[in-house]
Each structure stands twice: as structure tokens, then as C-alpha cells.
Amino acid sequence: MENIWSLLLQTITVSITAAVLLIAKRLFLDKLSPRWQYGVWAILAARLLLPAGLLGRTLLPGLNVVLEAAKTGVESRLASVLTSPYGVTEVLSPVPLVRLVPPGSVTDVLFDLYAAGVVVTLLWFFLSYLALRTRVAKGSAPSPDTLEQIHRVADQYGLKVPKRVTVLSGVESAFVCGPLSPVLVLPERAVDDKVILHELLHLKYGDLWAGVGMCVLRCLHWCNPFLWYCWDRAQNDSEALCDQRVLERLEGEERREYGVILLSMADDKYARSPGTTSMANGGKNIKARISSIARFKRYPQGVGLGSACVAAVLAVACLAGTVGAVELPDQNASGSLELARARLNRATTPAGALDTYVKALLADSPAYLVMAAPEDAQDELFAAARAGEKLDTPYPLEPLGLSEASCAQADWVVYNFLEGSDGNYTGLLVLDAYRTWFAGIYEEGQSIAVSQPVRVLRQGDFWAVEPLEDWTAVDPACTLATHTNSILPALTYTAKVEDFTIEVDYQYLLSVDSQVYSDSLFGSSYQLDTVPRPDALFTDYYRSAGGRAWEGEEEVSLTVWYQSLNQNEAFPTEFGHSSFRTPEEHGLGGGGGSDPRGCDQQQSPASIAVKIKYKGQEYTGIAWPEEAAYD
């Protein structure tokens, strides 16, 4: 937890788990054993130690949307240094992660107060324990008869006696103090064997360590009274379980006598410090334990299997949750909840970022663009969306005389998608639209294209698109192959083969299959799916190559076979069919696969193996890249 919003997400998630467990415990109060009633609190402890939203799973669908909407509404008006109003709330750790920076807003101050409260509460518990240990250290040694009684009880039930036993004045009930070096503390008056048995059983089953763990968990959520109530219940269940263990070792009248002893402790004072156990735990709690004793029974072994199944179902429901897929926002969204959905659907792949960016511009939708825009552009986009305004960025095809309706058969590709040393990508985004008579354009079959250099940035777990220049019209005929007169960039590779200098212009194109089948009154066709796909992968890959060749300073016409090579890849023994004729022709090829961007081998080659034939002779060489199209 690193800000107030991650704290809210964590404490709400833990509180939901606690409420589910309380309901289940109530339903199975007299049906399942005290072991189950106490053991299910381990689910709450596990939930508290697991970051909320881990692996994208949630207990309450829609909770993250409401929280994001509230955060944006509050933080966009403040100057928080711990919280980005447009970043997605994440719980990185179940404990507070404090940054040593001055608070910049009220929410920062609240989180700092929470973190300070954790430290103060821990300190308070620790000092309470030290005070009790100091007092216990001043106790007197028990009488020989008392020691003999303790060893007799321990031997009778196969239990261990702590190394230290002390008698302390002012103590009304026996208790054990200290998980590391436990001390059995007795009052000055005589103690029944059953009371000693109760405390020795606490030692045997490590209940002191469980109590310490509960204190630490209380501290992590000191400001949540509901969780304090739950841990009180858990400690009471620990005592009830110890009662059950005692009763299982007693017979007949001894069990009734144990209940009478317990009832006599209803008004006794008891140790409240961490690292202690006490048979007395308050009148109200003792009355509940008396009721449990009245229902005492030995549970058959089959009940254990049923208890385990119920606990397993609760654990899966409370710890795993569900994959909380958030609906995409409406393209004209302006409300806080819709914009929160947009932010929770930010692009998770480079291909998804490009697809969302293009469709946001096609729909003229600030809400869609929120899903693919850099964080420093979010303020302006949120303001535009709330005001119901359109994008400041011009609709890409509008300057060319096309309306949004004419883009039903639009498609996009990205040229030469290069990864930089910083892990970000650059490339040329090309949008190609096919104009039809239905769009109001009567030159059926004509298409146009526009291009824009872009950078795709990694921002945490998400990707965003940053335009590098404005949109520019390009020749649609140049969008699928390299031409010497094309304005679309190519990667140039140069090889020296005997007396020949060969330049290879290499392009590769990536795209996402965004076409959907449409059956209408006017016939069937494939059209652009206008819904963004923020998690899309590249599905289509094309490459093309062309170039020039010189013998000395004289340009010559050659057929060039080529094969791209990865880093340290050996020179091919045979060449495929990929070739081009210098200086006019080009070659086109396709393929597919998958990698972090969607397709394997969808990147620029480290080098290109080339082969030429000239006057009956065959020559081979390697072309090496010149400066990249984008830096």
C-alpha cells in the first residue's frame, strides 16, 4: 500500500472477506466443530497478507470502477505526490510503503497518518507486553505442592511444563506469557487442575504465536474497527477451541465442573497484552463459551471431511475471487464511472495501444483515447470527455473530404515497428480507407490513405501512443510495398558483393485483424470492427523489399534473392523465393506467429543475406543496416 486509495482497496477487500466468514460461521455455528470455527480465520489472515487485485482478480465486481471514479474526482483537484489521478490503483504490498517526500495533498497527509498509526499501534502493543513481562519477572516462586500439581497434570495428559512458573499477586486467573520464553503465571490462590490443563494446552498448540500474529494484523488495519471486532472474535474462538480440547480429555462430572469454574471467572480481570493467553476473557465471552460447552459433543471423523470442503470453498471464494473484466466505456462517455472504465481498460500490448488509438480517432472519442494516451495527456482528455467535447486532434480523414461513416472499410498497419534501447517502439502508422457509394462517395473502388509517425511507450503495465507528427496523406498504392518514389520509410541495408554495391530497401508491416463479417440489406461484406481491442496482438505480418545495384558507379539491373537474418544466424545454404529486380520491382511476402508484440520474426532483421547472378556467375554477400528510419 503506497497511497490512501490502495489502502482503501485493501481494507475494503479484507472487510468483504471478514463479512463472508462471519456469515458462514453463523450458518455453521452448531454444525461444525470449534476447530473449524477458529481455523477459518486463517482465510482472513491470508486475505489480509495478499495484495488486493492480485493477478487482476477481485472479490466484488465493479469495486475497482467505483474506487477509480472516486479517486479521479478527488485527486484531479489536489496536488498529490503519492497518487496519480489517472493511474490505476494497485496494491503492491499488504504493508504501507512510505516514500520520504513532503505530502502534497490531504490524501497524502491521511496516508502518512495511517502509516504513523501502524507504527504507534505496534509500539503500544510492544510496550504493553514489556510492561507485563517486567511485572511477571517480579513474581515469586510457587510452592512445592503447586509445582507437584502442575507436573502431575502435565504427566497425566502428556503435556510439557514451561521452564518458568511464577506466582503473581493481584492476578485473578492463570495465564501464560511470552511465546519465546513462556512463563506460566498463577494467582496466589489455589488453582484447579482443569485451569492448569487449559493453559498447558494453549502452550502445546502454539496459541501464543497466533495471538502475536493477530496483534500485528490489527496494527496493519488499526483504523478499521470492523477488523478489530473480527480479531476479537478470533481470539474468543481460540479460547473456545481450547475449551473443546479440555472437554475431550475430561469425562462425565468433570466436564460440568469445568463449566462451573469457567462461569466463576466471568468477572475476573485478565491479561490483555499480546503474547499471552488466559482462560478468563470477559463475562460476555465466557457466557458464549458456556453455551458452547453445553452443546459439547465429539464430532465424528466424517465431519472433518465436510469441514475441510466448506473451508476450501470459502478459501477459493475469498482468496481467488473472480477475474473482474471491466466493460469498455461508451465512445461518448462523459460520466465518472464510464471514464473510470476507460482507465481500467488501458492498452496492455503495443498492438492494442495502436488499435485503440486509431479507433478513438475514427470515433472522435476522448473516452477511447484515454485508453491509449500517455499519462501527461489524461488531464486534457478527461476534461474534454466530461464536457462532451470532441478531440482537438483532427479526424484523420476529414481534411480529405471523408466523413466518419465512410470508414466502415478502413484498416490500419504500422510500418517498420522498431524497438529502441529504452524498450519503446517507433513506427509509421498508416490508415487506409476504402470509399464506397454508401458513404456518399460515388467513385466506387477508390481508396485513400494517411500516415503518422508514432512512438508507442511503455508506462508501467500499459502501453500508450504518442504522435510524433501530424497526419499526412499518402498514395494508397504505396501502403503494401516499397517503391523507390514512396514517401513511406524503408530500412536500408548495404552489401558489397565482388564489384557490386547493392542497396536493399526493406519494409515490414504489422497489423491486427479488425475486420468483422457484416450481412445487411446491401449484401455481405467485411467491415472494420470499431470497438477498441486494448489487449490485441499483431495477427498479420507482411514484408517487402526493393533496391538498387551498381557495378562501380554504373547502375545495373539485377535479380536479387534475399533472406533476412537474426543476430548471429548462420548464412543460409539455400535461398527461398523472395527476390526483387533492381531498380523497378519489389517482392512481397507474409507470415504470422506470436511474441510480446504478437508475431514472431516481426522485427527488422539484423542483416540480410543476398545472392545475385551476373553473366552466368553467382555471387553472395551480407547487407548490413544503415541508420534506422526513426530514432
MARMAR-377797 format. One line per field, with one value per residue (C-alpha): residue number from 1; x, y, z; residue in one letter. Coordinates in steps of 0.02 Angstrom, whole numbers. Layout:
BEGIN
seq <- NUM ...
px <- X ...
py <- Y ...
pz <- Z ...
type <- A ...
END
This chain:
BEGIN
seq <- 1 2 3 4 5 6 7 8 9 10 11 12 13 14 15 16 17 18 19 20 21 22 23 24 25 26 27 28 29 30 31 32 33 34 35 36 37 38 39 40 41 42 43 44 45 46 47 48 49 50 51 52 53 54 55 56 57 58 59 60 61 62 63 64 65 66 67 68 69 70 71 72 73 74 75 76 77 78 79 80 81 82 83 84 85 86 87 88 89 90 91 92 93 94 95 96 97 98 99 100 101 102 103 104 105 106 107 108 109 110 111 112 113 114 115 116 117 118 119 120 121 122 123 124 125 126 127 128 129 130 131 132 133 134 135 136 137 138 139 140 141 142 143 144 145 146 147 148 149 150 151 152 153 154 155 156 157 158 159 160 161 162 163 164 165 166 167 168 169 170 171 172 173 174 175 176 177 178 179 180 181 182 183 184 185 186 187 188 189 190 191 192 193 194 195 196 197 198 199 200 201 202 203 204 205 206 207 208 209 210 211 212 213 214 215 216 217 218 219 220 221 222 223 224 225 226 227 228 229 230 231 232 233 234 235 236 237 238 239 240 241 242 243 244 245 246 247 248 249 250 251 252 253 254 255 256 257 258 259 260 261 262 263 264 265 266 267 268 269 270 271 272 273 274 275 276 277 278 279 280 281 282 283 284 285 286 287 288 289 290 291 292 293 294 295 296 297 298 299 300 301 302 303 304 305 306 307 308 309 310 311 312 313 314 315 316 317 318 319 320 321 322 323 324 325 326 327 328 329 330 331 332 333 334 335 336 337 338 339 340 341 342 343 344 345 346 347 348 349 350 351 352 353 354 355 356 357 358 359 360 361 362 363 364 365 366 367 368 369 370 371 372 373 374 375 376 377 378 379 380 381 382 383 384 385 386 387 388 389 390 391 392 393 394 395 396 397 398 399 400 401 402 403 404 405 406 407 408 409 410 411 412 413 414 415 416 417 418 419 420 421 422 423 424 425 426 427 428 429 430 431 432 433 434 435 436 437 438 439 440 441 442 443 444 445 446 447 448 449 450 451 452 453 454 455 456 457 458 459 460 461 462 463 464 465 466 467 468 469 470 471 472 473 474 475 476 477 478 479 480 481 482 483 484 485 486 487 488 489 490 491 492 493 494 495 496 497 498 499 500 501 502 503 504 505 506 507 508 509 510 511 512 513 514 515 516 517 518 519 520 521 522 523 524 525 526 527 528 529 530 531 532 533 534 535 536 537 538 539 540 541 542 543 544 545 546 547 548 549 550 551 552 553 554 555 556 557 558 559 560 561 562 563 564 565 566 567 568 569 570 571 572 573 574 575 576 577 578 579 580 581 582 583 584 585 586 587 588 589 590 591 592 593 594 595 596 597 598 599 600 601 602 603 604 605 606 607 608 609 610 611 612 613 614 615 616 617 618 619 620 621 622 623 624 625 626 627 628 629 630 631
px <- 0 78 -66 -236 -326 -228 -262 -449 -446 -353 -459 -624 -569 -518 -681 -784 -689 -721 -908 -918 -830 -943 -1097 -1026 -981 -1157 -1234 -1124 -1120 -1191 -1150 -960 -834 -741 -586 -671 -743 -567 -473 -569 -493 -334 -426 -445 -261 -211 -326 -250 -74 -117 -122 -299 -321 -178 -171 -316 -441 -570 -695 -829 -855 -864 -771 -617 -726 -809 -642 -559 -703 -690 -502 -506 -640 -538 -357 -387 -424 -272 -85 -46 134 88 -58 -79 -262 -258 -152 -237 -244 -135 -91 92 113 -4 102 121 262 309 401 503 430 329 141 62 -122 -249 -247 -58 -75 -208 -96 51 -62 -114 68 111 -38 30 195 111 -6 138 236 88 67 254 266 112 198 361 267 182 347 428 288 296 483 443 333 378 417 270 259 320 139 93 240 194 15 73 188 52 -71 60 108 -72 -112 59 96 254 281 357 530 467 318 283 152 98 -4 -156 -185 -359 -336 -192 -115 37 150 280 293 484 513 341 301 151 84 -28 -131 -93 -250 -261 -291 -395 -311 -428 -368 -187 -236 -316 -158 -41 -148 -126 61 52 -43 56 -89 29 108 -64 -106 51 4 -170 -95 15 -134 -234 -97 -97 -280 -288 -412 -539 -648 -737 -574 -534 -703 -659 -493 -581 -696 -545 -464 -627 -637 -461 -519 -675 -565 -455 -614 -659 -486 -503 -677 -615 -492 -619 -760 -936 -946 -776 -849 -988 -860 -757 -909 -937 -755 -770 -930 -844 -717 -848 -798 -611 -483 -367 -209 -240 -63 -3 89 -24 -168 -295 -440 -536 -582 -728 -904 -991 -867 -872 -1062 -1042 -913 -1031 -1164 -1036 -990 -1175 -1177 -1016 -1003 -868 -878 -861 -719 -835 -873 -690 -701 -857 -774 -623 -735 -829 -666 -594 -745 -730 -543 -563 -704 -615 -436 -452 -604 -654 -570 -650 -659 -716 -834 -770 -839 -963 -873 -968 -941 -935 -980 -852 -892 -877 -712 -651 -693 -588 -439 -459 -457 -292 -195 -90 2 83 -39 -184 -123 -115 -285 -366 -282 -344 -521 -526 -485 -608 -746 -685 -696 -595 -652 -574 -417 -397 -363 -211 -147 9 -22 26 -117 -250 -298 -349 -440 -540 -590 -645 -743 -832 -879 -943 -817 -735 -549 -434 -342 -424 -516 -380 -479 -588 -466 -478 -666 -722 -842 -833 -967 -855 -727 -827 -699 -546 -394 -226 -47 113 274 446 396 567 612 726 856 730 607 485 438 428 348 240 54 -44 -234 -308 -493 -592 -726 -896 -1052 -1146 -1033 -1088 -937 -985 -810 -833 -673 -565 -465 -358 -227 -149 7 77 243 208 300 223 276 279 201 206 96 18 61 19 33 122 102 267 196 28 -64 -7 -93 0 -26 -135 -41 115 42 84 252 409 429 580 468 366 365 341 505 610 758 911 1039 1200 1306 1472 1470 1626 1624 1440 1363 1186 1062 910 758 667 494 390 211 113 -74 -219 -364 -501 -625 -796 -921 -1074 -1234 -1351 -1484 -1348 -1258 -1124 -951 -811 -806 -697 -740 -748 -735 -557 -457 -336 -262 -245 -92 -24 -100 -39 138 199 371 430 598 668 830 969 1133 1292 1444 1571 1474 1359 1184 1141 985 997 885 921 870 866 838 830 948 931 1076 1216 1114 1218 1220 1085 1136 986 882 693 586 597 677 663 728 832 786 600 521 486 445 305 289 183 184 122 159 170 292 269 208 102 201 372 504 402 551 689 823 997 1063 1005 1088 1087 1125 1143 1179 1276 1339 1317 1410 1328 1383 1328 1354 1276 1189 1206 1084 1111 1032 855 705 661 769
py <- 0 163 287 309 230 68 63 83 -54 -172 -137 -150 -316 -383 -321 -411 -571 -545 -519 -679 -777 -709 -759 -933 -953 -905 -1029 -1171 -1118 -1280 -1391 -1382 -1401 -1262 -1315 -1260 -1103 -1049 -1118 -1018 -858 -913 -866 -688 -682 -744 -620 -479 -529 -546 -383 -344 -361 -486 -558 -446 -537 -454 -506 -379 -343 -157 -108 -51 53 146 171 238 358 423 439 537 653 690 685 787 934 905 907 735 674 495 470 496 540 443 294 129 93 -56 -138 -179 -237 -275 -163 26 80 254 374 504 654 800 772 871 848 798 618 613 676 545 406 470 472 294 238 328 244 72 112 186 37 -86 13 16 -173 -200 -85 -168 -335 -268 -196 -362 -459 -337 -367 -556 -552 -487 -637 -765 -949 -1069 -1186 -1367 -1427 -1312 -1373 -1553 -1517 -1441 -1588 -1712 -1632 -1622 -1806 -1862 -1784 -1796 -1610 -1509 -1392 -1221 -1190 -1047 -1045 -894 -834 -653 -552 -461 -590 -668 -802 -908 -864 -899 -754 -748 -851 -863 -897 -941 -916 -996 -862 -917 -816 -827 -931 -1117 -1161 -1309 -1445 -1405 -1224 -1283 -1408 -1266 -1160 -1306 -1346 -1166 -1195 -1361 -1291 -1129 -1013 -880 -860 -849 -709 -614 -632 -564 -412 -375 -391 -275 -146 -154 -104 -9 115 -20 -58 -199 -296 -265 -344 -493 -521 -511 -647 -748 -738 -790 -937 -984 -996 -1093 -1216 -1238 -1272 -1407 -1486 -1486 -1564 -1700 -1751 -1748 -1866 -1851 -1742 -1664 -1575 -1498 -1443 -1361 -1260 -1204 -1148 -1051 -968 -914 -817 -707 -555 -591 -471 -547 -506 -407 -396 -483 -646 -702 -824 -825 -940 -786 -670 -566 -603 -587 -702 -828 -839 -883 -1015 -1088 -1106 -1195 -1311 -1353 -1409 -1508 -1668 -1771 -1743 -1899 -1912 -1886 -1711 -1667 -1702 -1594 -1456 -1460 -1448 -1297 -1213 -1247 -1168 -1015 -1003 -1008 -881 -760 -778 -812 -705 -682 -607 -437 -394 -214 -167 -48 128 201 302 459 428 581 514 473 287 272 365 252 104 183 199 20 -39 42 -47 -192 -227 -116 -184 -147 31 63 -18 84 245 225 183 327 446 364 381 553 486 559 411 288 392 387 201 231 406 445 494 676 691 620 786 865 709 691 873 854 696 773 925 814 892 810 781 926 807 821 670 588 577 731 850 736 756 594 579 456 349 314 221 61 -23 64 -31 12 -52 4 10 -36 -54 -34 -63 68 48 115 -26 87 68 187 162 240 215 208 215 155 188 112 231 163 237 207 334 468 446 392 349 170 72 223 223 348 334 443 413 474 434 372 313 175 199 75 154 28 -118 -21 48 220 302 468 552 621 722 768 655 663 599 460 363 211 110 126 53 -129 -125 -24 93 200 354 310 432 284 245 93 20 24 -116 -110 -255 -261 -414 -430 -273 -238 -122 -174 -69 -160 -58 -167 -137 -243 -211 -265 -258 -326 -419 -293 -349 -419 -502 -397 -455 -313 -261 -210 -377 -462 -391 -374 -209 -128 -176 -3 -70 -48 -202 -141 -315 -357 -444 -420 -552 -505 -480 -428 -385 -308 -267 -174 -87 -35 -107 -31 -102 28 190 120 68 -107 -215 -372 -503 -507 -652 -608 -687 -593 -649 -633 -592 -723 -825 -925 -884 -986 -1136 -1109 -957 -957 -874 -697 -587 -420 -342 -184 -45 -62 -216 -267 -429 -459 -596 -636 -737 -746 -806 -734 -638 -490 -389 -527 -614 -693 -625 -466 -354 -284 -413 -393 -418 -481 -619 -580 -680 -615 -690 -591 -655 -834 -810 -822 -708 -697 -573 -493 -324 -227 -94 92 218 171 264 329 357
pz <- 0 -55 -51 29 -119 -114 73 39 -92 26 181 85 9 179 257 124 165 351 321 217 354 491 391 360 544 594 472 536 719 790 642 631 770 864 768 607 688 738 587 456 524 434 274 337 385 212 126 228 178 -8 -106 -165 -351 -366 -543 -593 -482 -372 -239 -284 -469 -500 -342 -438 -555 -411 -323 -481 -511 -333 -344 -506 -438 -282 -342 -500 -385 -273 -292 -226 -236 -190 -309 -495 -527 -691 -639 -597 -410 -366 -201 -218 -39 108 219 199 83 138 23 113 22 91 73 -69 -30 102 41 60 239 277 212 315 468 433 416 579 662 613 698 853 873 856 984 1103 1095 1116 1267 1345 1328 1402 1550 1583 1569 1691 1813 1789 1823 1999 2041 2173 2153 2177 2323 2306 2313 2167 2064 2103 2047 1881 1841 1888 1768 1630 1652 1657 1487 1403 1404 1433 1580 1540 1610 1718 1835 1944 2067 2047 2170 2103 1968 1970 1837 1774 1606 1500 1450 1310 1151 1152 1336 1403 1587 1673 1788 1933 2056 2242 2274 2233 2051 1991 1887 1742 1735 1726 1590 1491 1495 1455 1303 1243 1252 1159 1010 992 1030 1096 924 846 967 917 734 767 854 704 586 698 680 489 491 654 579 532 686 595 580 764 804 695 780 950 886 827 999 1081 959 1013 1193 1140 1046 1199 1299 1173 1191 1380 1374 1257 1393 1535 1575 1647 1803 1767 1616 1721 1850 1711 1659 1839 1853 1691 1750 1911 1805 1721 1821 1834 1763 1633 1538 1378 1314 1155 1178 1321 1343 1482 1522 1580 1437 1497 1557 1388 1302 1443 1429 1245 1290 1422 1286 1178 1322 1343 1160 1178 1079 999 812 703 578 430 491 468 282 267 366 252 97 166 214 41 -44 68 36 -153 -150 -32 -93 -279 -316 -496 -648 -641 -826 -840 -980 -1112 -1097 -1219 -1352 -1299 -1113 -1000 -826 -693 -692 -881 -881 -742 -854 -990 -875 -814 -995 -1042 -1178 -1117 -1281 -1412 -1542 -1425 -1400 -1587 -1619 -1480 -1537 -1717 -1666 -1542 -1683 -1801 -1670 -1615 -1437 -1291 -1185 -1306 -1320 -1130 -1152 -1263 -1220 -1116 -935 -965 -1090 -973 -892 -1056 -1115 -955 -961 -1143 -1106 -956 -1059 -1200 -1319 -1468 -1489 -1526 -1642 -1815 -1879 -1988 -2149 -2130 -2218 -2369 -2382 -2298 -2153 -2010 -2091 -2241 -2136 -2113 -2227 -2156 -2095 -2020 -2024 -1942 -2043 -1976 -1794 -1715 -1533 -1458 -1323 -1196 -1232 -1326 -1509 -1657 -1825 -1960 -1931 -2095 -2104 -2267 -2306 -2447 -2509 -2561 -2637 -2475 -2390 -2511 -2625 -2799 -2858 -2800 -2778 -2740 -2579 -2486 -2350 -2217 -2113 -1948 -1862 -1686 -1532 -1425 -1244 -1102 -948 -807 -858 -1000 -1171 -1241 -1412 -1433 -1604 -1669 -1814 -1891 -2012 -2193 -2350 -2441 -2601 -2560 -2690 -2582 -2425 -2457 -2545 -2565 -2712 -2749 -2754 -2598 -2453 -2335 -2247 -2279 -2187 -2298 -2297 -2398 -2461 -2554 -2667 -2777 -2885 -2848 -2719 -2676 -2576 -2508 -2455 -2328 -2256 -2141 -2091 -1938 -1914 -1813 -1890 -1851 -1983 -1939 -2055 -2091 -2175 -2222 -2346 -2467 -2460 -2359 -2328 -2204 -2111 -1980 -1801 -1721 -1543 -1473 -1429 -1294 -1270 -1455 -1528 -1702 -1813 -1987 -2049 -2221 -2285 -2446 -2519 -2667 -2706 -2821 -2881 -2950 -3035 -2992 -3022 -3155 -3101 -3163 -3171 -3067 -2990 -2804 -2694 -2510 -2341 -2176 -2038 -1850 -1736 -1752 -1877 -2000 -2184 -2273 -2378 -2490 -2532 -2542 -2674 -2604 -2736 -2823 -2984 -2972 -2985 -3027 -2948 -2771 -2681 -2556 -2425 -2273 -2112 -1931 -1755 -1579 -1468 -1345 -1493 -1568 -1707 -1706 -1826 -1843 -1822 -1927 -1973 -1902 -2078 -2248 -2346 -2533 -2690 -2868 -3039 -3167 -3333 -3278 -3114 -2942 -2801 -2617 -2477 -2323 -2320 -2158 -2096 -2111 -1993 -1938 -2005 -1830 -1678
type <- M E N I W S L L L Q T I T V S I T A A V L L I A K R L F L D K L S P R W Q Y G V W A I L A A R L L L P A G L L G R T L L P G L N V V L E A A K T G V E S R L A S V L T S P Y G V T E V L S P V P L V R L V P P G S V T D V L F D L Y A A G V V V T L L W F F L S Y L A L R T R V A K G S A P S P D T L E Q I H R V A D Q Y G L K V P K R V T V L S G V E S A F V C G P L S P V L V L P E R A V D D K V I L H E L L H L K Y G D L W A G V G M C V L R C L H W C N P F L W Y C W D R A Q N D S E A L C D Q R V L E R L E G E E R R E Y G V I L L S M A D D K Y A R S P G T T S M A N G G K N I K A R I S S I A R F K R Y P Q G V G L G S A C V A A V L A V A C L A G T V G A V E L P D Q N A S G S L E L A R A R L N R A T T P A G A L D T Y V K A L L A D S P A Y L V M A A P E D A Q D E L F A A A R A G E K L D T P Y P L E P L G L S E A S C A Q A D W V V Y N F L E G S D G N Y T G L L V L D A Y R T W F A G I Y E E G Q S I A V S Q P V R V L R Q G D F W A V E P L E D W T A V D P A C T L A T H T N S I L P A L T Y T A K V E D F T I E V D Y Q Y L L S V D S Q V Y S D S L F G S S Y Q L D T V P R P D A L F T D Y Y R S A G G R A W E G E E E V S L T V W Y Q S L N Q N E A F P T E F G H S S F R T P E E H G L G G G G G S D P R G C D Q Q Q S P A S I A V K I K Y K G Q E Y T G I A W P E E A A Y D
END
